[in-house]
Amino acid sequence: MIRVLGHPTAACDGITRRDLLRVGALTALIPGAAKAVILLDLFGGPSHIDTFDMKPDAPPEIRGEFKSIPTALPGIRVCEHLPLLATRLDKLAVVRSVSHRYNSHNPYGVMTGFDGGQDQTDYFARPTNHPSVPSVCQYFGVGRGRDLPGYVMLPAFPGYSQGLRRAGPYGGYLGPKWDPVFSTADTFSGKDTSSDKDFYNPNVPLTGEPRLPKIGGDLTIDALNNRRSLVQQLDAKAAAYDTHNHDVRRDAAFDLLLSPKAKTAFDLAREPEKLRNRYGRDVFGQSALLARRLVEAGVTFVTIHTEAKPNGHWDTHDNNFNMLKGLLLPFLDRALSALLDDLSDRGLLESTLVVVTGDMGRTPKVNARAGRDHWPQCGFCLFAGGGTKPGVVHGTTDKIAAFPTDHPVSAGDLVATVYHLVGVDPEGMVPDHTNRPIHISHGGKPINGILK
């Protein structure tokens, strides 16, 4: 009989409910087109109406300052500040009708598909959170690494530049065994390094690159443990209340640090300068390049979270148009187009699912500070490769981009689509911390309109 540690609840035949769930988990695999997934989470909430769902006929206070330009898809237009992606839109599936309830700045909804969280209980990571998609997939046997981890997060854990540990990317009630391995960000390393005056300033550069901690000379494991490392990014509070979980994470980090293959995969200096410049010499552009290197080396899941102070965020309550024009849209245009080209040139795009989304959309109406506020009722998601249809626009919105008018897509639908494409049954269930069976897609269904 297959058994998993937990609090057993026996059925009449003596088989525990956990046993039944585990047997179900072992049979939850289906054929999948994607061998790897790269998620680019535009933390803060990107404006859909200023990017991929423009409304040029709306009043000025709705349509904003930007003009639209034609794309590789006849009749489809995007923002003028996305010229590279405009010529590559025929490689993308654009979902314009993402709509959910979770009005919060953390990747909990993006990473888990659960949009019923509340800031009072779910803003910070807790052991009772729902697990992330990569964590669930690894639990089911998809993406388990040997000399490389199955799941890596770049450039660091969400919240690293603000002294927070945001919910979303962890194993949650499945346990820390399924947590990601985090890279270390050069410039921002767990402290708020800016003053508030720079929060909406597009002229403050975000330099640095994600990397493994340096190991040199005769540095011992004990000495390594005392330095800033992947392990030490797991804050003291978490280690204090859960020593065993801390040990699990520490052992995984040490295995990674001592792996020659991992050191090679993380070595961005092996890439041509021209290609590094093509992605952009900022922390997020280099994260996108590193994501390609990791996937090429055999990592199954790589997530990039564009969060850092002073201005590595999409939470544009103030100065929306200058932030987008001067920093955010050029980054997205440059890094995503470089990633798509790079994966395609290396023959990896068909087997690598690329997903781009964010916490939420932004309000249709521009506020008095030339910004747009939170709007989870409507947003966008981009898909490429990995079994998705290229050149598809899915869903439409009303005349001011406030609500979907057809094909609404939930957070659960987004993760169900990823599960389907990597070969995990979206209808699968896992046991939570009380041994209750929980639907991994939280009621979501795959977006059939973007699937091949």
ChimeraX attribute file (.defattr): number of C-alpha atoms within 10 A of each C-alpha:
attribute: neighborCount
match mode: 1-to-1
recipient: residues
	/A:1	5
	/A:2	11
	/A:3	15
	/A:4	11
	/A:5	7
	/A:6	13
	/A:7	12
	/A:8	15
	/A:9	12
	/A:10	13
	/A:11	11
	/A:12	6
	/A:13	6
	/A:14	9
	/A:15	15
	/A:16	19
	/A:17	19
	/A:18	24
	/A:19	21
	/A:20	15
	/A:21	20
	/A:22	20
	/A:23	14
	/A:24	15
	/A:25	21
	/A:26	12
	/A:27	12
	/A:28	17
	/A:29	20
	/A:30	14
	/A:31	11
	/A:32	17
	/A:33	19
	/A:34	24
	/A:35	23
	/A:36	27
	/A:37	26
	/A:38	25
	/A:39	22
	/A:40	24
	/A:41	23
	/A:42	23
	/A:43	24
	/A:44	25
	/A:45	28
	/A:46	29
	/A:47	30
	/A:48	25
	/A:49	29
	/A:50	27
	/A:51	20
	/A:52	23
	/A:53	24
	/A:54	24
	/A:55	23
	/A:56	17
	/A:57	10
	/A:58	14
	/A:59	11
	/A:60	12
	/A:61	13
	/A:62	22
	/A:63	20
	/A:64	22
	/A:65	14
	/A:66	18
	/A:67	16
	/A:68	20
	/A:69	14
	/A:70	15
	/A:71	20
	/A:72	15
	/A:73	16
	/A:74	9
	/A:75	7
	/A:76	16
	/A:77	20
	/A:78	23
	/A:79	23
	/A:80	17
	/A:81	22
	/A:82	22
	/A:83	19
	/A:84	18
	/A:85	23
	/A:86	22
	/A:87	14
	/A:88	18
	/A:89	23
	/A:90	19
	/A:91	23
	/A:92	22
	/A:93	23
	/A:94	24
	/A:95	26
	/A:96	27
	/A:97	28
	/A:98	28
	/A:99	23
	/A:100	23
	/A:101	18
	/A:102	22
	/A:103	20
	/A:104	20
	/A:105	20
	/A:106	29
	/A:107	23
	/A:108	28
	/A:109	30
	/A:110	25
	/A:111	26
	/A:112	29
	/A:113	27
	/A:114	26
	/A:115	19
	/A:116	13
	/A:117	18
	/A:118	12
	/A:119	12
	/A:120	7
	/A:121	11
	/A:122	19
	/A:123	19
	/A:124	16
	/A:125	21
	/A:126	18
	/A:127	17
	/A:128	15
	/A:129	24
	/A:130	32
	/A:131	31
	/A:132	28
	/A:133	24
	/A:134	30
	/A:135	30
	/A:136	27
	/A:137	27
	/A:138	20
	/A:139	21
	/A:140	22
	/A:141	15
	/A:142	20
	/A:143	23
	/A:144	20
	/A:145	14
	/A:146	12
	/A:147	15
	/A:148	24
	/A:149	22
	/A:150	26
	/A:151	26
	/A:152	25
	/A:153	24
	/A:154	28
	/A:155	31
	/A:156	29
	/A:157	28
	/A:158	27
	/A:159	21
	/A:160	22
	/A:161	23
	/A:162	18
	/A:163	13
	/A:164	17
	/A:165	22
	/A:166	20
	/A:167	29
	/A:168	27
	/A:169	31
	/A:170	30
	/A:171	26
	/A:172	24
	/A:173	19
	/A:174	22
	/A:175	18
	/A:176	19
	/A:177	16
	/A:178	25
	/A:179	25
	/A:180	26
	/A:181	25
	/A:182	25
	/A:183	23
	/A:184	25
	/A:185	25
	/A:186	16
	/A:187	16
	/A:188	25
	/A:189	19
	/A:190	21
	/A:191	15
	/A:192	17
	/A:193	14
	/A:194	16
	/A:195	9
	/A:196	12
	/A:197	8
	/A:198	13
	/A:199	20
	/A:200	22
	/A:201	18
	/A:202	21
	/A:203	12
	/A:204	15
	/A:205	14
	/A:206	19
	/A:207	16
	/A:208	18
	/A:209	22
	/A:210	27
	/A:211	24
	/A:212	20
	/A:213	17
	/A:214	12
	/A:215	13
	/A:216	7
	/A:217	5
	/A:218	7
	/A:219	10
	/A:220	10
	/A:221	13
	/A:222	8
	/A:223	9
	/A:224	17
	/A:225	14
	/A:226	10
	/A:227	13
	/A:228	13
	/A:229	21
	/A:230	24
	/A:231	22
	/A:232	18
	/A:233	18
	/A:234	16
	/A:235	14
	/A:236	10
	/A:237	8
	/A:238	15
	/A:239	15
	/A:240	10
	/A:241	10
	/A:242	11
	/A:243	10
	/A:244	12
	/A:245	14
	/A:246	19
	/A:247	14
	/A:248	15
	/A:249	22
	/A:250	19
	/A:251	12
	/A:252	18
	/A:253	20
	/A:254	16
	/A:255	15
	/A:256	20
	/A:257	21
	/A:258	13
	/A:259	14
	/A:260	11
	/A:261	14
	/A:262	20
	/A:263	18
	/A:264	14
	/A:265	23
	/A:266	18
	/A:267	14
	/A:268	19
	/A:269	9
	/A:270	11
	/A:271	12
	/A:272	10
	/A:273	11
	/A:274	9
	/A:275	13
	/A:276	21
	/A:277	15
	/A:278	17
	/A:279	24
	/A:280	22
	/A:281	20
	/A:282	18
	/A:283	23
	/A:284	29
	/A:285	28
	/A:286	25
	/A:287	32
	/A:288	27
	/A:289	22
	/A:290	26
	/A:291	28
	/A:292	22
	/A:293	20
	/A:294	25
	/A:295	22
	/A:296	16
	/A:297	15
	/A:298	20
	/A:299	27
	/A:300	27
	/A:301	29
	/A:302	28
	/A:303	26
	/A:304	25
	/A:305	25
	/A:306	24
	/A:307	26
	/A:308	29
	/A:309	22
	/A:310	23
	/A:311	24
	/A:312	26
	/A:313	21
	/A:314	26
	/A:315	27
	/A:316	25
	/A:317	19
	/A:318	19
	/A:319	17
	/A:320	28
	/A:321	22
	/A:322	18
	/A:323	23
	/A:324	22
	/A:325	17
	/A:326	15
	/A:327	21
	/A:328	22
	/A:329	22
	/A:330	17
	/A:331	20
	/A:332	23
	/A:333	17
	/A:334	19
	/A:335	27
	/A:336	22
	/A:337	23
	/A:338	23
	/A:339	22
	/A:340	21
	/A:341	16
	/A:342	17
	/A:343	21
	/A:344	16
	/A:345	10
	/A:346	10
	/A:347	11
	/A:348	21
	/A:349	23
	/A:350	17
	/A:351	20
	/A:352	28
	/A:353	24
	/A:354	26
	/A:355	21
	/A:356	18
	/A:357	22
	/A:358	25
	/A:359	30
	/A:360	33
	/A:361	30
	/A:362	30
	/A:363	24
	/A:364	26
	/A:365	20
	/A:366	21
	/A:367	16
	/A:368	10
	/A:369	11
	/A:370	17
	/A:371	21
	/A:372	27
	/A:373	19
	/A:374	22
	/A:375	24
	/A:376	22
	/A:377	22
	/A:378	28
	/A:379	32
	/A:380	27
	/A:381	21
	/A:382	18
	/A:383	25
	/A:384	25
	/A:385	24
	/A:386	25
	/A:387	23
	/A:388	25
	/A:389	20
	/A:390	19
	/A:391	18
	/A:392	19
	/A:393	21
	/A:394	21
	/A:395	18
	/A:396	18
	/A:397	20
	/A:398	11
	/A:399	16
	/A:400	19
	/A:401	27
	/A:402	22
	/A:403	21
	/A:404	20
	/A:405	13
	/A:406	13
	/A:407	17
	/A:408	21
	/A:409	25
	/A:410	25
	/A:411	25
	/A:412	25
	/A:413	22
	/A:414	26
	/A:415	27
	/A:416	27
	/A:417	22
	/A:418	28
	/A:419	27
	/A:420	23
	/A:421	27
	/A:422	26
	/A:423	19
	/A:424	25
	/A:425	24
	/A:426	26
	/A:427	17
	/A:428	22
	/A:429	20
	/A:430	23
	/A:431	19
	/A:432	19
	/A:433	17
	/A:434	11
	/A:435	16
	/A:436	13
	/A:437	16
	/A:438	16
	/A:439	16
	/A:440	28
	/A:441	26
	/A:442	23
	/A:443	16
	/A:444	21
	/A:445	20
	/A:446	20
	/A:447	21
	/A:448	12
	/A:449	15
	/A:450	21
	/A:451	17
	/A:452	10
